[in-house]
Amino acid sequence: MTQPLATLTAGQTATIRGFSQDNSVTQRLLQLGIIEGERVDVVRRAPAGDPIEIRILGYSLSLRNTEAEIILVTLA
C-alpha cells in the first residue's frame, strides 16, 4: 500500500514509489536523490513533528512535512 512519507514514524523503513505532485519541489527532491526505488529510513521527528529526518543513499536529510507529504512510499 502506497502512503506519504510524512505518515511514517521514527525507525520505519520504506521504498520510494513516486510523488503525488510534479512541481519545483518535486524536482528539488529528485536532485537530492529522492528517487523511485530507493530505500529510506525515518531517523526521527522534531518534538513538534516538523521537520522529519530521513536517511537515504548514505546521508541524512531533513524534510518539512509539506515536502514529505508528496513523497509516496511503501513499507519495506
C-alpha positions as CSV (number, residue, x, y, z in Angstrom):
1,M,0.0,0.0,0.0
2,T,1.4,3.4,-1.0
3,Q,1.4,6.2,1.6
4,P,3.0,9.6,2.1
5,L,6.5,9.5,3.7
6,A,5.1,12.0,6.3
7,T,2.9,9.3,7.8
8,L,5.9,7.1,8.9
9,T,7.3,7.1,12.4
10,A,10.9,7.0,13.6
11,G,12.5,3.6,13.0
12,Q,10.4,2.7,9.9
13,T,12.0,1.9,6.6
14,A,10.2,2.3,3.2
15,T,10.8,2.3,-0.5
16,I,10.1,5.4,-2.6
17,R,7.4,4.7,-5.2
18,G,6.9,8.2,-6.6
19,F,5.4,11.6,-6.0
20,S,1.8,12.9,-5.6
21,Q,2.7,16.1,-7.5
22,D,5.1,17.2,-10.2
23,N,6.3,20.7,-9.5
24,S,9.5,22.6,-8.5
25,V,9.5,20.9,-5.1
26,T,9.4,17.5,-6.7
27,Q,12.3,18.5,-9.0
28,R,14.4,19.6,-6.0
29,L,13.7,16.3,-4.2
30,L,14.9,14.4,-7.2
31,Q,18.1,16.5,-7.2
32,L,18.6,15.5,-3.6
33,G,18.5,11.8,-4.5
34,I,14.9,11.0,-3.5
35,I,14.2,8.8,-6.5
36,E,11.9,5.9,-7.1
37,G,13.2,2.6,-5.9
38,E,15.5,4.0,-3.2
39,R,15.1,2.8,0.4
40,V,14.6,5.5,3.0
41,D,14.8,5.2,6.8
42,V,13.0,7.6,9.1
43,V,15.5,8.6,11.7
44,R,13.5,11.0,13.9
45,R,11.0,13.8,14.0
46,A,11.4,17.1,15.7
47,P,9.4,17.4,19.0
48,A,6.6,19.3,17.2
49,G,6.6,16.8,14.4
50,D,8.2,19.0,11.8
51,P,10.8,18.5,10.3
52,I,11.4,14.8,9.7
53,E,14.9,13.4,9.5
54,I,15.5,10.7,7.0
55,R,18.5,8.6,5.8
56,I,18.8,7.9,2.1
57,L,21.8,7.0,-0.1
58,G,24.1,7.1,3.0
59,Y,23.4,10.6,4.1
60,S,20.9,12.3,6.4
61,L,18.3,14.8,5.2
62,S,15.7,16.9,7.0
63,L,12.4,17.5,5.2
64,R,9.4,19.7,6.0
65,N,6.2,17.8,6.4
66,T,4.9,19.5,3.3
67,E,7.7,18.0,1.4
68,A,7.4,14.6,3.0
69,E,3.6,14.6,2.1
70,I,4.3,14.4,-1.6
71,I,6.8,11.5,-1.4
72,L,4.9,8.3,-1.9
73,V,6.4,5.1,-0.3
74,T,5.6,1.5,0.6
75,L,6.8,0.0,3.8
76,A,9.8,-2.3,3.4
